[in-house]
């Protein structure tokens, strides 16, 4: 483990060094400071935040109800097949066997070019806040949010590719606040590595998932405590989360169409231990704005036998650095092991030899990675440019036959234009580079040899209406 940490710690140390860089003034365009003092829940919009000139809000009895959402149209075209299609995760590798087509011809995966139109990533939600907050007592509030990125229904009368997607719960929680202390109960973003790159192409899952951005929405119980150290804000978060793994190398998927999954409680749940996560963030005041530097950690385990457990752990840093009125740097770096719950390790938590239900070898996969994003606001925030890169690099010596995803990296650039207060247009280009390793003899894994890889360019055009 120590050798691995020494090799992979570049991802963490890069951001830790940057956190102490001299910074200047700039206003963040997409997120509130870590130690926000206002009472109640607030919606978070994908891409550029909606202007606050008007809100769809009313008071009903003692509560203030706000409805919000993003009606999102995405169109994209790729130069090669991308796993994830509507939300590219990695480029499909060009294997030696090729792809067989209905007419009997055989081609390469890289020869396919997908054109996609979708509305699935649209969001609807509402918040409940006290109409008259009690400054001396406890204040309850709540948020509930859905999108339409759920499973696709099928029947014998409709063409299979028709898009009839089910709604999916993204967030749903309530909280109790008293001065600088807050307790949160429900499904929310995980505490570990809480930032995501800004994008309208990836809303169903964040941009960079499987390529350097750890993410997840988990049922949890969490405590947030804020304080002030002079002009510097301090945020401490501690929580327990549902221990969900869902790794297909260790547990079979639930039966299709089952209303209640009676076959498996999940190997994370069987450990009888939750995920333990925590984060400490400092938000120093820098001239007229605020920067944020955070350090977070995670620990969990899954039970794969009577007395056999596989641990999951991670350490991460996150930052937001306003370098100039027209330049903001954001990013995260992490190192850990068995990070499949957060799509780390390119969705590989463990490597195994054998077939379910009996495996002859099981080992966790070490992983390191991160992402970095530059934001360039222009024209008083009406126009914004984004540039960034990310990478997920599992430890090759931990991989085995059946778990051969060795590296996933990507670059992206995007331009956002506020057409009106409610309507935003975005143009995004991304480049995906995916690598695998091969094992000539399955029973005797050796060093990596030449294996299929994939490269894809994706161009996405988005139009969003926010309310």
N, C-alpha and C positions, 0 to 999 in steps of 0.2 A: 504493500500500500504506500509506504514512504517513497519508494522509487517512482511509483506512478504519480504521486502528488508532486514530486520534484519535476517530473517531465511535463506535467499538464498545468502546473500552477501559473503558466504564462497568462492564461485567460483571466485569472483573478488578479494577479499582480499588475497587469496592464491598467485595469480600472482603478485599483487602489492608488497607483502613482498619479493617474490623471486627476483623482479626487482632490489632490493638494495643489493643483495647478492654479496660478493666479487667474481669477475670473472677473468679468465685468458685468455690465447691466444688460438684461434682456428679459422680457416677459414671456413666460411659458405659454405656449399656444394650445396645449391640449390636456393639462392636468392641474389639479389644485395642489398647493403645498402640502407636505406630509403632515404638518401639524395644524391643520385647519381648525379654527376655533368656533365656527358657526354651528348651530344646533340643527340636527336633522339630516336626512339623506338627500342626496342630489344625484340626478342622472348623469351618466357619462356617455357622450356621443362618440361614435367612431369617426376617425378622421379629424377634421377641424371642428372645434366646438361650435355649437349653435350660438348666435347672439342672444343676449338676455333682454332684448328690448320688449318682448312680450312672451308670456307663458300661457299654456293651456292649463289653467289652475283655478280652483275655486275652494271656498270654505264650506264644509258640510259639518255642522255641529262644532265640536271642539277640534276637528281635524282640517288640515289644509291638504287637498288632493291635487296632485299634478299628474297629468297624462303626458307622455313623451314618446318619441319614436323616431326611427329613420327608415323611410321608404327608399330602398336602395336597388338600383339597376346596375348590373355588372355585365360587361361584354369583354371577352378575352380571346386571344388567339395565340397558339404556341407553335414553335418550330419543330417540336417533337413531343411525344407522349409524356405527360406529367402525372405522376401518382397524386391523386387528389383532385385532378381536373379543375373543378370550379375554384378550389383553393389549393394551388400547387404546393406540394410538400417536398418532392424530389423528382428528378428526371428519371424516366424509365430506362434501365440499362439495356444496352444492345447485346443480348446474349447470342451465342453461336447458333442456337436452334432457330432463331427468328420467330416471326409471328405468322400463324396460319390464318388465312382469310376465307370467307364463305365460298369463294369461287375456286378454291384449291391453290391459289398462289401463296407464296411465302415471302415476307419482307422483314425489314428491320424495324424495331420499335421506334428508332429515331426518324423513320420515314413518315410517321403519322403526324398530322397537324390538326389539332383540335380547335374548333370554334365553339364558344360557349356563350349563351345568354342566360342570365339567371336573376331571379328576385328573391331567392331563398335566404339571403343574408339580411333581409329587412328585420327590424326590431320594433317591438311594442312593449311599453312598460308604464308603470305608475309608481308614484311615491306617496307616502302618508306621513305628514309631519304635524306637530302640534300647532294650532292656529295662534296660540299665545304661550310660548315657551315659559316654563317655570324656571327662573334663574336660580332658585334656591333648592329645587328638588330634582327628581328624576324625570327625564323627558323621553317618551317612547317615539319611535319612528320606524318606517318599514319601506321596503322597495321590492318590486316584483317585475321581472323582465323575461320576455320570451323572444325567440326568433322562429324561423321556419326551415331550419337546417336539420330537422329530425329525420326519422326513417321514411322511406318511400313506400307507400302502400301499393299493393299489386292485386289484380283480380284477372279473370279470364275474358273480360270484355274490353278492357282498355289496352292500348299499346303500352309495352313495358317501359318505354323511355319517356312517357308523359310524366310531367313533374307534378305529382300530388303529394307534397311533403307534409308530414305532421308537425305541429308546433313542438318546440323544444324549450324546456325551462333553462335559461341561462343563469339568472340570479333570482334569489328569493330569500330574503332575510328580514329580521326585525332587530332593533337595537335599543338599548337603554343608555342614556347619557346623563352624567352628573358632573358638571364642571369639566375637569380635564380627564375624566374616566369614562370609558365606553365599553359596553359588553355587546357582542354581536352573536346572533344565533340564526343559523340557516345556511343557505348555499351562497357562497361569495368567492371571489378570487382567493387563491391560496396566498399564504403569507410569504412563502419563499419566492424570491425573484419576481416582484409584483409588476414590473414594467413590461410593456409590449411595444414593438415598433408601430408607428402611426401608419395606417393603411385603410383604404376602402375596398381593396381587393380581397383581403382576408379579415372577415368579421365573424364568420362562423367558427373559425379558429384563427389565432393571431398569425400575422406574418412572421415567418421564422420558426414556427412550430416544426420540430424535427431537424432544424438547422441552426440551433443556437439559442432559441427562446424557450425556456421552460415555462409551462403555463398549466392552469387547471382551475376549474370551478368545483369546489368541494363543499359538501355539508360540513359544518364546523361550529365550534363554540370558541370565541376569541375575545381577548381583552386588549384594548388599545389605551395606553396612558400617554398623555402629552404633558410637556413641561417647557420651561424656558431656562436656558443657561445664558443669561445676559440677553443679547440680541439673537441668540441661536435657538431654534426650536429643536426639541427632543421628542421622538416618538419611540415608544417601546410596545411591541406587539408579541403576545404569547397566545398560542391556541392549540387545540386538538382537532384533528380532521378525520373524516371517514377514511379508513385504510383501503382504498381501491387500487388494485393493480391491473387486473384484466389482461395478463400476459398470455398470449396464445401458446407460448412454448410450455406453459405449466398447467393451464386450465382450459378446458374446452369451452367454446362459446355456448350461451344458452340456446335452447331449441328455438327455431324460427317461429314466430307467431305466439309464443307462450305469453300469457297474460301475467302470470306470476312465476318467477324462476324458482322451482323447487329442487333443481338438480344440484345447485352449488351455491354456497353462501359466499364464495370468493375466498381466495387464499389469504388475502390481507385481513378480512374479517375473522377468519378462523384463528388468527394469531391472538385474538382477544386484546390487542393493543392498538390504539389509534395512531395516526401520524402525529408526531410532535414537531411543531414549527415555531420559530421565533424570529424577530427582526428588530434591529435597533437602527434608527435613522436620525441623522443630524441635518438641520436645515439652517445653515448660517445665512444671515442677512448680508448681501453683497451689494453695496450702494443702494440702488432702488429696487432690487429684486431678491429672489431667494434661490439658492442652490440646494440640492439634496444629495446626501451620500448615505447609502444604506448597506448593512451587513445582515445576512439572514442565514438560517440553518434549518435542516430537516433531518428527521430520523423516523424510520418505520421498519416493519418487518412483515414477511408473509410466511405462513406455515405450509410447507410442501410435503410434510410427512408426519408421522406420529411425534417424533422429537426433532425434526429437521426444519430449521428456519433459515431464510435468506434475508439478510438485512438490506435496507435501503437508506442511504444517507446523502446529503449534499451540503455544500457551503457555497454561498453566492454573494456577490457585491453588486450594487446597482447605483447609478449616479445620474444626475441631471446638472449640467454645467452651462450656465449662460456666459459665453465668452465675449459677447459683443451684442449690441442691439439687433444685429442681423445674423446671429449665429448661436445656436443652442446645441450642445452635445449631450446625447442620452445613450445609455447602454447598460449591459449586464455581463458578468462573467461568472462561471461556476465550475466546480469540480465535484464529482460524486460517484455513486455506484448504484446500480439497479434503479434507474430513473425512468422506467417505462410509465409510471403513473402520470408523468409530466411530459410525455413524448420525448424524453431524453434518450440518448443512445440510439437515435434514429428509430425510435419505438422498439428498442431492444433492452430488456431489463436483465435477463439471464440468458446464458447459452447452455444448451443441453444436447446430449447424445441419446438417441433412442426415440421411441414413440410413446405417446400417452396410451394407457395410464401408467406405464412403467418406463422410467428413464434411468439410464446407467450412469449418467454424469450430469451434474447441475452446478453451474458456477455463475456468480454475479458478474456483470459487465461494467468495468470502470469507464467513466465518461468525463469529458471536459469540453467546454465551448463557451460561446457568448455571442453578442452582437453589439454593434456600434452604429449610431445614427446621428447625422448632422441635419439640423433644421434651419432653414434660411427664410425667416419671415420678411415679406416685402410689402410695400404699398399699404402700410398700417394693418398688416395681417390679411389683406384681401387676397394676396397671392403668396404662396408658400412653396418652397422647394425642399425636397427630402433626398438624402443620399445615405446609403448604408451598406453594411456587409455583416454576415453571420456565418457561424460554422459550428457543427456538432461533430466531434471526433472521438468515437469510442476507442477504447484501448484494444488494439488488434490482438494482443496476446491472450485476451479473454474470449475472443470469438471462436466459434466452433461451426461445423457444418450445420446449416439451417439458420445460423445467425451470422450472416456474412456482410452486413452493411457496415462499411469501414469508415466512410467520411461523407458528409453532406454539407456543402457550402453554397452560399448565394450572394449576389450583389443586387442592389435595386436603386432606382432613382424614380422620383415621382414629382408631379407638379399639381398643386391644388389651386383652384380658382373659385372664390366666392362670387357666384353670379348674383344672388340676392342674399338677404339675411337667412333665408331658409334653404336655398338651393346651392349645392356645391358640385363642381365638375372636377374630376381627377384623372390624370393620365399617368400610368405606371409601367415601367419596364423592369423586368427581373431576369436574372441569369442564374441557372441552377446547374451545379456540378456535383454529380453523385458517383461514388466509387464503392466497389465491393472487393472482397478478397475471396480466394478459392482454396479448397483443400483437396489435393489430388487423391489422397487416401482417407476416406471418411473416418476409419477407425484409428488413424494416426495423424492427427492434425499437425501440420508443419507451418513454417513461416509462410507469409502471404506470397502468392504468385499472381501473375497477370490474370485479371478477372474482368467481367463485363463492367462497363461504366456508362454513364449517361449524361448528356448535356442538353439543356433546353433553354430557349429564350421565350419569355411570355410577355405579351403586351396586353394591358387591361385598361379599359375606359369605364369610369364609374360616373353615375349621376345620382345624387342623393337629395332627398327632401326631408328636412329635419323639423320637428315640431315639439 
